Amino acid sequence: MLIEIFTNGSVLIDGQDSENYRAEEVLYDYLVNPAGFKVHNKKTGKKAA
């Protein structure tokens, strides 16, 4: 899992923009429970390649 946090406050998780997460929330959720950390993608209609 790749979590990118930029100085402008935007967060990318595995290359996906996560507008619903703040940097603090992502880090806390991942550090508290890394095995259970999952990002739900809003675009459910697309299949992964």
C-alpha distance matrix in Angstrom:
0.0 3.8 6.5 9.9 13.0 16.3 19.8 21.1 18.8 16.7 13.0 10.5 7.3 6.0 9.6 11.2 13.7 13.6 17.3 17.7 15.5 16.8 15.0 16.6 15.7 11.9 12.1 14.7 13.1 9.9 12.3 14.9 13.1 9.5 10.5 12.0 9.6 9.6 10.3 13.6 14.4 18.1 18.9 19.6 22.2 20.1 18.9 15.9 17.2
3.8 0.0 3.8 6.4 9.9 12.9 16.4 17.9 16.0 13.9 10.4 8.0 5.8 4.9 7.6 9.9 11.9 12.4 15.9 16.9 14.6 15.3 13.2 15.4 15.1 11.4 11.5 14.7 13.9 11.0 13.2 16.2 15.2 11.9 13.7 14.9 12.0 11.9 11.6 14.9 15.1 18.4 19.2 20.6 23.0 20.8 20.1 17.0 18.1
6.5 3.8 0.0 3.8 6.6 10.0 13.4 14.7 12.5 10.7 7.2 5.9 4.6 6.4 8.2 9.5 10.3 10.2 13.2 14.2 11.5 11.7 9.4 11.8 11.8 8.2 8.5 12.0 11.8 9.4 11.7 14.8 14.5 11.8 14.3 14.9 11.5 11.7 10.9 14.3 14.7 17.6 19.0 20.8 23.5 21.6 21.6 18.9 20.4
9.9 6.4 3.8 0.0 3.8 6.5 10.1 11.5 10.0 8.3 5.7 5.0 6.3 8.1 8.2 9.8 9.7 10.3 12.7 14.5 12.0 11.5 9.0 12.1 13.0 10.0 10.2 14.0 14.4 12.5 14.4 17.6 17.8 15.4 18.1 18.5 15.0 15.0 13.5 16.5 16.3 18.8 20.0 22.3 24.7 22.8 23.1 20.6 21.8
13.0 9.9 6.6 3.8 0.0 3.8 6.9 8.4 6.6 6.1 4.7 6.6 8.7 11.4 11.2 11.8 10.5 10.5 11.9 13.5 10.7 9.2 6.4 9.7 11.4 9.3 9.4 13.0 14.2 13.2 14.6 17.7 18.6 16.8 19.9 19.9 16.3 16.6 15.0 17.8 17.8 19.7 21.4 24.0 26.5 25.0 25.7 23.5 25.0
16.3 12.9 10.0 6.5 3.8 0.0 3.8 5.4 5.4 5.5 6.4 8.5 11.5 13.9 12.7 13.4 11.5 12.2 12.7 15.0 12.8 10.9 8.7 12.0 14.2 12.6 12.9 16.3 17.7 16.9 18.2 21.2 22.3 20.6 23.6 23.6 20.0 20.0 18.0 20.5 19.9 21.4 22.8 25.8 28.0 26.4 27.4 25.4 26.6
19.8 16.4 13.4 10.1 6.9 3.8 0.0 3.8 5.3 7.4 9.5 12.0 15.1 17.6 16.4 16.9 14.6 15.0 14.8 16.9 14.7 12.1 10.0 12.7 15.5 14.7 14.6 17.6 19.6 19.2 20.1 23.0 24.5 23.2 26.5 26.4 22.8 23.1 21.1 23.5 23.1 24.2 25.8 28.9 31.1 29.7 31.0 29.0 30.3
21.1 17.9 14.7 11.5 8.4 5.4 3.8 0.0 3.8 5.8 9.0 11.9 15.3 18.0 16.4 16.2 13.2 13.6 12.6 15.0 13.5 11.1 10.3 13.3 15.5 15.2 15.9 18.7 20.3 20.4 21.7 24.3 25.7 24.5 27.6 27.0 23.3 23.2 20.7 22.6 21.8 22.4 24.0 27.3 29.4 28.3 30.0 28.4 29.9
18.8 16.0 12.5 10.0 6.6 5.4 5.3 3.8 0.0 3.8 6.5 10.0 13.0 16.2 15.2 14.5 11.5 10.9 10.0 11.8 9.9 7.4 6.7 9.7 11.8 11.6 12.7 15.2 16.7 17.1 18.6 20.9 22.2 21.4 24.4 23.6 19.9 19.9 17.6 19.5 19.2 20.0 22.0 25.1 27.5 26.6 28.3 26.8 28.6
16.7 13.9 10.7 8.3 6.1 5.5 7.4 5.8 3.8 0.0 3.8 6.8 10.2 13.2 11.8 10.9 7.8 7.8 7.4 10.0 8.7 7.6 7.4 11.1 12.1 11.1 12.9 15.7 16.4 16.5 18.6 20.9 21.6 20.4 23.0 22.2 18.4 17.8 15.1 16.8 16.1 16.9 18.6 21.7 24.0 23.0 24.6 23.2 25.0
13.0 10.4 7.2 5.7 4.7 6.4 9.5 9.0 6.5 3.8 0.0 3.8 6.6 9.9 9.2 8.5 6.3 5.9 7.3 9.3 7.3 7.1 6.3 10.0 10.4 8.4 10.3 13.4 13.6 13.2 15.7 18.1 18.4 16.9 19.4 18.7 14.9 14.3 11.9 14.1 13.7 15.2 17.0 19.8 22.3 21.1 22.3 20.6 22.5
10.5 8.0 5.9 5.0 6.6 8.5 12.0 11.9 10.0 6.8 3.8 0.0 3.8 6.4 5.4 5.3 4.7 5.9 8.7 10.9 9.4 10.3 9.5 12.9 12.8 9.9 11.9 15.1 14.6 13.5 16.3 18.8 18.5 16.3 18.3 17.9 14.2 13.1 10.6 12.8 11.9 14.0 15.2 17.7 20.1 18.4 19.2 17.2 18.9
7.3 5.8 4.6 6.3 8.7 11.5 15.1 15.3 13.0 10.2 6.6 3.8 0.0 3.8 5.3 5.2 6.6 6.7 10.3 11.5 9.8 11.4 10.5 13.3 12.4 9.0 10.9 13.9 12.6 11.1 14.3 16.6 15.6 13.2 14.9 14.6 11.0 9.7 7.7 10.5 10.3 13.2 14.4 16.3 18.9 17.2 17.5 15.2 17.1
6.0 4.9 6.4 8.1 11.4 13.9 17.6 18.0 16.2 13.2 9.9 6.4 3.8 0.0 3.8 5.5 8.5 9.7 13.4 14.7 13.5 15.2 14.2 16.9 16.0 12.4 13.9 16.9 15.3 13.2 16.2 18.7 17.2 14.2 15.2 15.4 12.4 10.8 9.3 11.7 11.0 14.3 14.6 16.1 18.3 15.9 15.6 12.7 14.1
9.6 7.6 8.2 8.2 11.2 12.7 16.4 16.4 15.2 11.8 9.2 5.4 5.3 3.8 0.0 3.8 6.6 9.2 12.4 14.6 13.9 15.5 14.7 18.0 17.4 14.2 15.9 19.1 17.9 16.2 19.2 21.7 20.5 17.7 18.9 18.9 15.6 13.7 11.4 13.2 11.5 14.1 13.9 16.1 17.8 15.3 15.5 12.9 13.9
11.2 9.9 9.5 9.8 11.8 13.4 16.9 16.2 14.5 10.9 8.5 5.3 5.2 5.5 3.8 0.0 3.8 6.2 9.4 11.5 11.5 13.8 13.9 17.1 16.0 13.2 15.7 18.5 17.0 15.9 19.3 21.4 20.1 17.8 18.8 18.1 14.7 12.3 9.3 10.3 8.3 10.4 10.6 13.1 15.1 13.2 14.1 12.3 14.2
13.7 11.9 10.3 9.7 10.5 11.5 14.6 13.2 11.5 7.8 6.3 4.7 6.6 8.5 6.6 3.8 0.0 3.8 6.0 8.9 9.3 11.2 11.9 15.3 14.5 12.3 15.1 17.8 16.8 16.4 19.6 21.6 20.9 19.1 20.6 19.5 15.9 13.8 10.4 11.2 9.3 10.4 11.4 14.4 16.5 15.2 16.8 15.6 17.6
13.6 12.4 10.2 10.3 10.5 12.2 15.0 13.6 10.9 7.8 5.9 5.9 6.7 9.7 9.2 6.2 3.8 0.0 3.8 5.5 5.7 8.4 9.8 12.7 11.3 9.6 12.9 15.0 13.8 14.1 17.4 18.9 18.4 17.1 18.7 17.1 13.5 11.7 8.3 9.2 8.3 9.4 11.5 14.3 17.0 16.3 18.0 17.0 19.6
17.3 15.9 13.2 12.7 11.9 12.7 14.8 12.6 10.0 7.4 7.3 8.7 10.3 13.4 12.4 9.4 6.0 3.8 0.0 3.8 5.6 7.7 10.2 13.0 11.8 11.2 14.6 16.3 15.5 16.5 19.6 20.8 20.7 20.0 21.8 19.9 16.3 14.6 11.2 11.5 10.5 10.3 12.7 15.8 18.3 18.2 20.4 19.9 22.5
17.7 16.9 14.2 14.5 13.5 15.0 16.9 15.0 11.8 10.0 9.3 10.9 11.5 14.7 14.6 11.5 8.9 5.5 3.8 0.0 3.8 6.9 10.1 11.9 9.8 10.0 13.6 14.6 13.4 15.1 18.1 18.7 18.7 18.5 20.2 17.8 14.6 13.1 10.1 10.1 10.3 10.0 13.3 15.7 18.7 19.1 21.2 20.9 23.9
15.5 14.6 11.5 12.0 10.7 12.8 14.7 13.5 9.9 8.7 7.3 9.4 9.8 13.5 13.9 11.5 9.3 5.7 5.6 3.8 0.0 3.8 6.5 8.3 6.3 6.3 9.9 11.0 10.3 11.9 14.7 15.6 15.9 15.8 18.0 16.0 12.5 11.9 9.6 10.9 11.8 12.6 15.7 17.9 21.1 21.1 22.6 21.7 24.6
16.8 15.3 11.7 11.5 9.2 10.9 12.1 11.1 7.4 7.6 7.1 10.3 11.4 15.2 15.5 13.8 11.2 8.4 7.7 6.9 3.8 0.0 3.8 5.5 5.3 6.3 8.8 10.1 10.7 12.4 14.3 15.6 16.8 16.7 19.5 17.9 14.5 14.7 12.8 14.6 15.4 16.2 19.2 21.6 24.7 24.5 26.0 24.8 27.4
15.0 13.2 9.4 9.0 6.4 8.7 10.0 10.3 6.7 7.4 6.3 9.5 10.5 14.2 14.7 13.9 11.9 9.8 10.2 10.1 6.5 3.8 0.0 3.8 5.5 5.3 6.3 8.6 10.1 10.7 12.2 14.2 15.7 15.2 18.4 17.6 14.1 14.9 13.5 16.0 16.9 18.4 21.1 23.4 26.4 25.8 26.8 25.2 27.4
16.6 15.4 11.8 12.1 9.7 12.0 12.7 13.3 9.7 11.1 10.0 12.9 13.3 16.9 18.0 17.1 15.3 12.7 13.0 11.9 8.3 5.5 3.8 0.0 3.8 5.5 5.3 6.1 8.5 10.0 10.6 12.0 14.2 14.6 18.0 17.0 14.0 15.6 14.9 17.5 19.1 20.6 23.6 25.5 28.8 28.4 29.3 27.7 30.2
15.7 15.1 11.8 13.0 11.4 14.2 15.5 15.5 11.8 12.1 10.4 12.8 12.4 16.0 17.4 16.0 14.5 11.3 11.8 9.8 6.3 5.3 5.5 3.8 0.0 3.8 5.5 5.2 5.9 8.4 9.9 10.5 12.1 12.8 15.7 14.2 11.2 12.6 12.0 14.4 16.4 17.9 21.1 22.7 26.2 26.1 27.0 25.7 28.4
11.9 11.4 8.2 10.0 9.3 12.6 14.7 15.2 11.6 11.1 8.4 9.9 9.0 12.4 14.2 13.2 12.3 9.6 11.2 10.0 6.3 6.3 5.3 5.5 3.8 0.0 3.8 5.5 5.3 6.0 8.5 10.0 10.8 10.4 13.4 12.3 8.9 10.1 9.6 12.6 14.5 16.6 19.4 20.9 24.3 23.7 24.3 22.7 25.2
12.1 11.5 8.5 10.2 9.4 12.9 14.6 15.9 12.7 12.9 10.3 11.9 10.9 13.9 15.9 15.7 15.1 12.9 14.6 13.6 9.9 8.8 6.3 5.3 5.5 3.8 0.0 3.8 5.6 5.2 6.0 8.4 10.1 9.7 13.3 13.1 10.2 12.3 12.6 15.9 17.8 20.2 22.9 24.3 27.7 26.8 27.1 25.1 27.3
14.7 14.7 12.0 14.0 13.0 16.3 17.6 18.7 15.2 15.7 13.4 15.1 13.9 16.9 19.1 18.5 17.8 15.0 16.3 14.6 11.0 10.1 8.6 6.1 5.2 5.5 3.8 0.0 3.8 5.5 5.2 6.0 8.5 9.6 13.0 12.3 10.1 12.8 13.7 16.7 19.2 21.3 24.3 25.4 29.0 28.6 28.9 27.1 29.6
13.1 13.9 11.8 14.4 14.2 17.7 19.6 20.3 16.7 16.4 13.6 14.6 12.6 15.3 17.9 17.0 16.8 13.8 15.5 13.4 10.3 10.7 10.1 8.5 5.9 5.3 5.6 3.8 0.0 3.8 5.6 5.4 6.1 7.3 10.2 8.8 6.6 9.4 10.6 13.6 16.4 18.7 21.7 22.4 26.1 25.8 26.0 24.3 27.1
9.9 11.0 9.4 12.5 13.2 16.9 19.2 20.4 17.1 16.5 13.2 13.5 11.1 13.2 16.2 15.9 16.4 14.1 16.5 15.1 11.9 12.4 10.7 10.0 8.4 6.0 5.2 5.5 3.8 0.0 3.8 5.6 5.4 4.6 8.1 8.1 5.7 8.8 10.5 14.0 16.5 19.4 21.9 22.5 26.0 25.2 25.0 22.9 25.2
12.3 13.2 11.7 14.4 14.6 18.2 20.1 21.7 18.6 18.6 15.7 16.3 14.3 16.2 19.2 19.3 19.6 17.4 19.6 18.1 14.7 14.3 12.2 10.6 9.9 8.5 6.0 5.2 5.6 3.8 0.0 3.8 5.7 5.8 9.5 10.3 8.9 12.4 14.3 17.7 20.3 23.1 25.7 26.3 29.8 29.0 28.6 26.4 28.6
14.9 16.2 14.8 17.6 17.7 21.2 23.0 24.3 20.9 20.9 18.1 18.8 16.6 18.7 21.7 21.4 21.6 18.9 20.8 18.7 15.6 15.6 14.2 12.0 10.5 10.0 8.4 6.0 5.4 5.6 3.8 0.0 3.8 6.4 9.2 9.1 8.9 12.5 14.9 17.9 20.9 23.5 26.3 26.6 30.3 29.9 29.5 27.6 30.1
13.1 15.2 14.5 17.8 18.6 22.3 24.5 25.7 22.2 21.6 18.4 18.5 15.6 17.2 20.5 20.1 20.9 18.4 20.7 18.7 15.9 16.8 15.7 14.2 12.1 10.8 10.1 8.5 6.1 5.4 5.7 3.8 0.0 3.8 5.6 5.5 6.2 9.9 12.9 15.7 19.0 21.8 24.4 24.2 27.8 27.4 26.7 24.9 27.4
9.5 11.9 11.8 15.4 16.8 20.6 23.2 24.5 21.4 20.4 16.9 16.3 13.2 14.2 17.7 17.8 19.1 17.1 20.0 18.5 15.8 16.7 15.2 14.6 12.8 10.4 9.7 9.6 7.3 4.6 5.8 6.4 3.8 0.0 3.8 5.5 5.2 8.6 11.6 14.9 17.6 20.9 23.0 23.0 26.4 25.5 24.6 22.3 24.5
10.5 13.7 14.3 18.1 19.9 23.6 26.5 27.6 24.4 23.0 19.4 18.3 14.9 15.2 18.9 18.8 20.6 18.7 21.8 20.2 18.0 19.5 18.4 18.0 15.7 13.4 13.3 13.0 10.2 8.1 9.5 9.2 5.6 3.8 0.0 3.8 5.7 8.3 11.9 14.6 17.5 20.9 22.7 22.1 25.4 24.5 23.2 21.1 23.3
12.0 14.9 14.9 18.5 19.9 23.6 26.4 27.0 23.6 22.2 18.7 17.9 14.6 15.4 18.9 18.1 19.5 17.1 19.9 17.8 16.0 17.9 17.6 17.0 14.2 12.3 13.1 12.3 8.8 8.1 10.3 9.1 5.5 5.5 3.8 0.0 3.8 6.2 9.8 12.1 15.4 18.4 20.6 19.9 23.4 23.1 22.2 20.6 23.3
9.6 12.0 11.5 15.0 16.3 20.0 22.8 23.3 19.9 18.4 14.9 14.2 11.0 12.4 15.6 14.7 15.9 13.5 16.3 14.6 12.5 14.5 14.1 14.0 11.2 8.9 10.2 10.1 6.6 5.7 8.9 8.9 6.2 5.2 5.7 3.8 0.0 3.8 6.9 9.8 12.9 16.0 18.3 18.2 21.8 21.2 20.7 19.0 21.8
9.6 11.9 11.7 15.0 16.6 20.0 23.1 23.2 19.9 17.8 14.3 13.1 9.7 10.8 13.7 12.3 13.8 11.7 14.6 13.1 11.9 14.7 14.9 15.6 12.6 10.1 12.3 12.8 9.4 8.8 12.4 12.5 9.9 8.6 8.3 6.2 3.8 0.0 3.8 6.4 9.4 12.6 14.7 14.5 18.0 17.5 17.1 15.7 18.7
10.3 11.6 10.9 13.5 15.0 18.0 21.1 20.7 17.6 15.1 11.9 10.6 7.7 9.3 11.4 9.3 10.4 8.3 11.2 10.1 9.6 12.8 13.5 14.9 12.0 9.6 12.6 13.7 10.6 10.5 14.3 14.9 12.9 11.6 11.9 9.8 6.9 3.8 0.0 3.8 6.2 9.3 11.6 12.1 15.6 15.2 15.4 14.3 17.4
13.6 14.9 14.3 16.5 17.8 20.5 23.5 22.6 19.5 16.8 14.1 12.8 10.5 11.7 13.2 10.3 11.2 9.2 11.5 10.1 10.9 14.6 16.0 17.5 14.4 12.6 15.9 16.7 13.6 14.0 17.7 17.9 15.7 14.9 14.6 12.1 9.8 6.4 3.8 0.0 3.8 6.3 8.8 8.9 12.6 12.9 13.6 13.4 16.9
14.4 15.1 14.7 16.3 17.8 19.9 23.1 21.8 19.2 16.1 13.7 11.9 10.3 11.0 11.5 8.3 9.3 8.3 10.5 10.3 11.8 15.4 16.9 19.1 16.4 14.5 17.8 19.2 16.4 16.5 20.3 20.9 19.0 17.6 17.5 15.4 12.9 9.4 6.2 3.8 0.0 3.8 5.4 6.5 9.9 9.8 11.2 11.2 14.7
18.1 18.4 17.6 18.8 19.7 21.4 24.2 22.4 20.0 16.9 15.2 14.0 13.2 14.3 14.1 10.4 10.4 9.4 10.3 10.0 12.6 16.2 18.4 20.6 17.9 16.6 20.2 21.3 18.7 19.4 23.1 23.5 21.8 20.9 20.9 18.4 16.0 12.6 9.3 6.3 3.8 0.0 3.8 5.7 8.7 9.8 12.2 13.2 16.6
18.9 19.2 19.0 20.0 21.4 22.8 25.8 24.0 22.0 18.6 17.0 15.2 14.4 14.6 13.9 10.6 11.4 11.5 12.7 13.3 15.7 19.2 21.1 23.6 21.1 19.4 22.9 24.3 21.7 21.9 25.7 26.3 24.4 23.0 22.7 20.6 18.3 14.7 11.6 8.8 5.4 3.8 0.0 3.8 5.6 6.2 9.2 10.7 13.9
19.6 20.6 20.8 22.3 24.0 25.8 28.9 27.3 25.1 21.7 19.8 17.7 16.3 16.1 16.1 13.1 14.4 14.3 15.8 15.7 17.9 21.6 23.4 25.5 22.7 20.9 24.3 25.4 22.4 22.5 26.3 26.6 24.2 23.0 22.1 19.9 18.2 14.5 12.1 8.9 6.5 5.7 3.8 0.0 3.8 5.6 7.7 9.9 13.4
22.2 23.0 23.5 24.7 26.5 28.0 31.1 29.4 27.5 24.0 22.3 20.1 18.9 18.3 17.8 15.1 16.5 17.0 18.3 18.7 21.1 24.7 26.4 28.8 26.2 24.3 27.7 29.0 26.1 26.0 29.8 30.3 27.8 26.4 25.4 23.4 21.8 18.0 15.6 12.6 9.9 8.7 5.6 3.8 0.0 3.8 6.7 9.9 12.8
20.1 20.8 21.6 22.8 25.0 26.4 29.7 28.3 26.6 23.0 21.1 18.4 17.2 15.9 15.3 13.2 15.2 16.3 18.2 19.1 21.1 24.5 25.8 28.4 26.1 23.7 26.8 28.6 25.8 25.2 29.0 29.9 27.4 25.5 24.5 23.1 21.2 17.5 15.2 12.9 9.8 9.8 6.2 5.6 3.8 0.0 3.8 6.6 9.2
18.9 20.1 21.6 23.1 25.7 27.4 31.0 30.0 28.3 24.6 22.3 19.2 17.5 15.6 15.5 14.1 16.8 18.0 20.4 21.2 22.6 26.0 26.8 29.3 27.0 24.3 27.1 28.9 26.0 25.0 28.6 29.5 26.7 24.6 23.2 22.2 20.7 17.1 15.4 13.6 11.2 12.2 9.2 7.7 6.7 3.8 0.0 3.8 6.4
15.9 17.0 18.9 20.6 23.5 25.4 29.0 28.4 26.8 23.2 20.6 17.2 15.2 12.7 12.9 12.3 15.6 17.0 19.9 20.9 21.7 24.8 25.2 27.7 25.7 22.7 25.1 27.1 24.3 22.9 26.4 27.6 24.9 22.3 21.1 20.6 19.0 15.7 14.3 13.4 11.2 13.2 10.7 9.9 9.9 6.6 3.8 0.0 3.8
17.2 18.1 20.4 21.8 25.0 26.6 30.3 29.9 28.6 25.0 22.5 18.9 17.1 14.1 13.9 14.2 17.6 19.6 22.5 23.9 24.6 27.4 27.4 30.2 28.4 25.2 27.3 29.6 27.1 25.2 28.6 30.1 27.4 24.5 23.3 23.3 21.8 18.7 17.4 16.9 14.7 16.6 13.9 13.4 12.8 9.2 6.4 3.8 0.0
